[in-house]
Amino acid sequence: MKSAFDAFAMLGFHAARLTLVAEELNAVCDGGVSRSPGWRKVINQGRTQGLTVYALSQRPALIDKDTLGNASLTRCGRLNWEPDAKLMAKMMRCRPDDLLDMPKFHFIAKADTGEITQGIGQRV
């Protein structure tokens, strides 16, 4: 699966000017590190290629930190595991309990400008 993900990321990078969605990113990371050269290109150079990237995970503590650090917008809903909540609370400038106790569909979002907003998503 990891080699297929790397190929997917590299194809997306070279195709340029598209929206790339990676869901459950933790499945292709090893202990919070991505070993995919394609994904590293997407995350570190994708903006220059015109990429819009949606990197999704229910386990943010297990995804690579370049993905979190390079995000233009990070949105976090309720988390159920304390290590995930601690990591995201540090990033979102809130308390871990704010994320552990958050009602369903509520979220906190942080832009790369530092602006933090809160809201309620729609049930689908």
N, C-alpha and C positions, 0 to 999 in steps of 0.2 A: 504494500500500500504506500509506503514512504517513497519508493522510486516512482510510482505513478503520480503521487502528489508533486514531487520535484519536477517531473515532466510537465504536468499541468501548470505549475507556477512559471516555468521557463517559457512555455508556449504563450501564456498570458502576457508575460513581460515583453516578449518579442513581437506579439501581435499589436501591442500598444493601443492607446485610446479606447479602453473598454473598462467595464466593471467586472471585477474579479471577486467571487465570494468563496471563502474558505470556512466551512462550518465544522465545529468540533475540532478546532485546530490542535487541541491537546493530544489528539490521537496520532499526530505526526511529529510531535516534539518529544524529546527525551529529557525528562527532569527539568523542564523550563528552557531547553535549548533546542533550536531548530538546526538540524544537520543538513537541511536542504539548500544547496546553492541557489536554486531557482527562487525559493521563498525569500532568501536573504536579498536577492536582486529586487524582487517585488517590493519588499518592505523598505529597503534602503535607497532604491533608485526609481521606484515606480511612479512617483509624481512627475519626474522628467519625461516619462513615457506616456503621460496622460492617463494613468491608471487611477481608478477609484476602487479602493479595496475595502471589503467588509470581512473582517476576521472575527469569527464568532467562537465562543467557548463557554460552557457552563462551569469550567474549571480553570479560571484565569491564572492560578498559581502554577499551573503546569505548562503554560504556553511560553514561547520565547519572549524575552524582555524587550528585544528590538521592536517587536510588533506593538507592545504597549507603549514604549517610549516614543515611537515615531508616529503615533496616531494623531490625526487632526481632531478627531472627536472620539471620546471614549464614553460609552453608555453602560451603566451597570444596574442590574435589577437585584432582587433578593438573592443572597447567597446562603448556602446551607452548611458550608464547611469553614471553620474558623481560619485556617491558613489562607483560603481564597479571600475571605473578608478582610483579613489584616493587610494583605497585599493591595487590594483594591481601595481600602479605606485610606491608606497612605497616598495613593495616587489621586483619589477623589477628594482628599482633604476633609474626611469625615471620620467618625468613630466606627470600628468594626461592627459594633452592635447596631448601628444605623442600617447596615446592609444585612445583617443576620435577622433583624426584626422587621424589615421592610415589608409592607403589605404586598400581596400579589399584584403584578402589573405596574407597580410604581418603579421609578428609576431615578438615578442621579446621572447627569451628563457633565463631562468636563471637556471644554474645547482647548486647543493648543494655545489659545490666547490667555488661558487661566480662568475664563468665565465658567462658573458652575451653575447649572440649572437643575430643577427637579420637575418631575411630571408623572403622569399616569398614561401608560400605553393602552392601546385598544386590544381587547380580547379578539382573537381570530379563530 
